Amino acid sequence: MRDEPRETRLKRLRMRSMRRGIKEMDLILVRFCDAELEAMDPAALDAYERLLEENDQQIYAWITRVDPVPETHAGLIARIRAGLDADPIR
């Protein structure tokens, strides 16, 4: 989305992931970043950046299946859930 070096963008997205409004989202999104961000192509990074624009409470409700996930974020939320299912936060 921005004209910046990939390394800078990855660092910025990771920082945005760990400095959220609620601690649960910090933990969930930083783990996702550590596991997947490096391998994401520019389009996937764009999608992740759009997800980060959403409200923390709403993202959490999607991840925990309280609210239905909009199609625009379905793939990312599924990947985040899969990571949590494979290695739950304790």
N, C-alpha and C positions, 0 to 999 in steps of 0.2 A: 504493500500500500504506500509506503514511503520510499523516497529515494535515499537509501542508507545502506551501508555495507551489511551483508548478512550477519556477521558476527555481532555487530551493534544491534541489529534488530532482534536477534535471539536473546541478547542480554536484556534489552528493553522489555521484551515480552515476558521473560522470566521474572523480572522485577515487578512488572504489573501483576503477575500471577501470585506473587508472594506478599504483596502489599494491598490486600483486598480489604473489604469492610468487616468481614467476619473471619475468625481464625480457622473455622472448618474449611472455608474456601481456600485460604492460604495453603493449608496442608494438602488438600486434594489437588489443586492446580499446580503447585510446585512439584509434586510427585509426577504428575502428568508431564510437565515440562522436562523434568530430568529424564524421563523414560522415552519421550517421543519428539520433543521439539527439534532436536538436531537433525532428525531424519525427514522432517516435513519439507515438502516442496513449497515454492512461493505461494501457490494457490491455497494450500492447506494452512500456511501461516496467515494468509489474508482471512481465511475463515476463522481461525483461532482468535485473531485480533478482533474480528466482529463479535465473537462470543464474549470476549473480555469487556466489550462495551455494555453488556447486559448487567442488570442489577444482581448483586450477589445472592440475595434471597431467592430470586427467580432461578438462577443457575442451580442453586442447591436443591430447589424443589424439582427441577428437571432430573438432576442426578439421582435423587432419592425416590423418584417416581411418584411424587405428590401431584405434580402437574404434568400434562402431556407436553412433549417436546415439539417445538415447531420444526417443520421440515428443514428449514435453513440451518439448524443446529443439530439435527438428529445424528449425523455421522460422528461428530465430535463428542457429543454426550455419550454415545454408545462406546466410543474408544475410552473415554474417561471411566465409565462404569466398568468396562472390561478390565482395566488396570486395577481398579479397586477390588473387583471380584477375585482377580488372580493374587493380589497381595493387599489384603485389607489393612487399613490404618488401625493400629491398636493403641 
